[in-house]
Amino acid sequence: MQLNSTLTCPQCARQAKETMPADACQFFYECTGCGTLLRPKAGDCCVFCSYGDIPCPPVQEAERCGQTARCCGGT
């Protein structure tokens, strides 16, 4: 399981490598470039699933087990 994901801000395109929480969703992230407060897109559980290059750990685990997960809490 990967715990690092690179978030890309949709406003200024700044990229930042961040560590994801292993057992929870992160709902907000403040861009270190422009200060935009990122929130999950509709249908996503967290900012990593919306703006990261690696989905959050709960989604990675579901995929590893052969399940289809749309978000951290569901299949």
C-alpha positions as CSV (number, residue, x, y, z in Angstrom):
1,M,0.0,0.0,0.0
2,Q,1.3,3.4,-0.9
3,L,0.9,6.2,1.6
4,N,2.2,9.1,-0.4
5,S,0.3,10.8,-3.2
6,T,1.1,13.9,-5.2
7,L,-1.8,16.4,-5.1
8,T,-2.3,18.8,-8.0
9,C,-4.2,22.0,-7.3
10,P,-6.8,22.7,-10.0
11,Q,-6.4,26.4,-9.6
12,C,-2.7,27.0,-9.9
13,A,-1.4,23.5,-10.9
14,R,1.1,23.4,-8.0
15,Q,2.0,19.9,-7.0
16,A,2.8,18.7,-3.5
17,K,3.7,15.2,-2.3
18,E,1.7,14.5,0.9
19,T,1.3,11.5,3.2
20,M,-2.2,10.1,3.3
21,P,-3.9,9.0,6.5
22,A,-3.9,5.2,6.5
23,D,-7.3,4.7,8.0
24,A,-9.4,7.8,7.3
25,C,-10.5,10.2,4.6
26,Q,-9.0,13.7,4.3
27,F,-11.8,16.1,3.3
28,F,-9.9,19.3,3.0
29,Y,-6.4,20.4,1.9
30,E,-5.1,23.9,1.6
31,C,-2.9,24.4,-1.5
32,T,0.6,25.6,-0.5
33,G,0.8,27.7,-3.7
34,C,-2.3,29.7,-4.0
35,G,-4.1,28.9,-0.7
36,T,-7.2,27.4,-2.4
37,L,-9.1,25.0,-0.1
38,L,-9.5,21.8,-1.9
39,R,-12.6,19.6,-1.2
40,P,-13.5,16.2,-2.7
41,K,-15.2,16.3,-6.1
42,A,-18.7,14.9,-6.3
43,G,-18.7,11.1,-5.8
44,D,-15.2,11.1,-4.3
45,C,-14.5,10.6,-0.6
46,C,-11.4,12.6,-0.1
47,V,-9.0,15.1,-1.7
48,F,-6.5,12.3,-2.6
49,C,-9.1,10.5,-4.7
50,S,-10.0,13.8,-6.4
51,Y,-6.6,15.5,-6.9
52,G,-4.0,12.9,-6.1
53,D,-2.0,10.6,-8.4
54,I,-2.6,7.7,-5.9
55,P,-6.1,7.0,-4.4
56,C,-6.5,6.9,-0.6
57,P,-5.4,3.7,1.3
58,P,-9.0,2.4,1.9
59,V,-9.7,2.6,-1.8
60,Q,-6.3,0.9,-2.6
61,E,-7.2,-1.9,-0.1
62,A,-10.6,-2.4,-1.7
63,E,-9.0,-2.6,-5.2
64,R,-6.3,-5.1,-3.9
65,C,-9.1,-7.3,-2.6
66,G,-10.8,-7.3,-6.0
67,Q,-13.6,-5.0,-4.8
68,T,-14.7,-1.9,-6.6
69,A,-14.7,1.1,-4.3
70,R,-16.0,4.5,-5.2
71,C,-15.0,6.0,-1.8
72,C,-13.3,5.1,1.4
73,G,-16.5,3.9,3.1
74,G,-18.2,2.0,0.3
75,T,-17.9,-0.6,-2.4
